[in-house]
Amino acid sequence: MMLAVELRGRGAAVWIALVLTLGMALVACQTTTRGEMVPFTEAQRIRYQLGETELRALQYYLSDRIVLERVASDAAGRVDRGRLIVRSGTAIHQVLVERGTPGAVEPAAHVGPAELGGYVLEISFERGASLRFSAVAADGTYSLLAPPDSGFFTALFAGWSRPQRFEVDFDGAKWNVVAGSDSRLLIERDALGKIARSRRVLPGVRTPDAQ
C-alpha cells in the first residue's frame, strides 16, 4: 500500500513538472513573436536612406492574401507550385500566398529604381519565384505591381484607381491576380531602427598640411 501511494506521488510530481515545462515553453514562444508590423513606404525608404544593399537585407511580410490563377495547358504534366483545381470543366493552376507570409529579395533578384519614383523589388515568398512590388499606391506604400507592359497611363494612375484584377509575371508565366491585387509589403518597425543604428558615417582623413 505504501509503495502504491509513493508511485502515485511520483507520478503526480512528473505531471506537475511536465505542465511547468510546457508552460515555460509557451511563455518563451510568446516572447519571440514578431515586433510591430508597419507598411513599408517610399517615405521610410527616403528617411532612412535605404539603397539597394539595405533593401535586400530587409525581411518583408505580406499584408493580405494573394491568389494567382492561370488556365492549365494540356502539356502540363504536373504542378510545380500551388495546386490544380477544376472550375466549370476547366483545369486551373492556383497559387496561394497567405497573409503574413515572410518574403525576401533573393541574391539574383532585381532591385532597381522605378520610372515613377521609388524602387522595384522582386520579393520571393518561395525559393526561385518572385512577385514585383513598388511604391505605386497613393499613400506611397510598396504594393503588388502590374507588369511593365500594362501601359504608361495604367502605371501613372495606379495609385488612384488600382485595377482589381490584372496579370503578373510569376515563375516564368503570366498569372491572373484574382485576389490581393492591393497587397502591400510590411516590415517590423524595429528593423528600420536597426539599419539606422548600424550605419556609420566616416569623418574623413586630412593630411598634416591641410588647413
NORBELBEL-V138431 format. One line per field, one symbol per residue. psi: psi as a letter, one per 40 degrees, with the letter a starting at -180 (. if undefined). A space follows every 50 residues. Layout:
psi=???
This chain:
psi=ddddddddddddddddddddddddddddddefiiahhiihiddddddefh adddddeihiihdihhhiiihhidehdihdiaihihhfehhhhhhhhihe hiiihideihhiiidfiaihhhhheihehiihiigeideeihihhiidee idddddedddghhdhiiihhfeihihheifdfiihiihdddddddddehi hheihiideh.
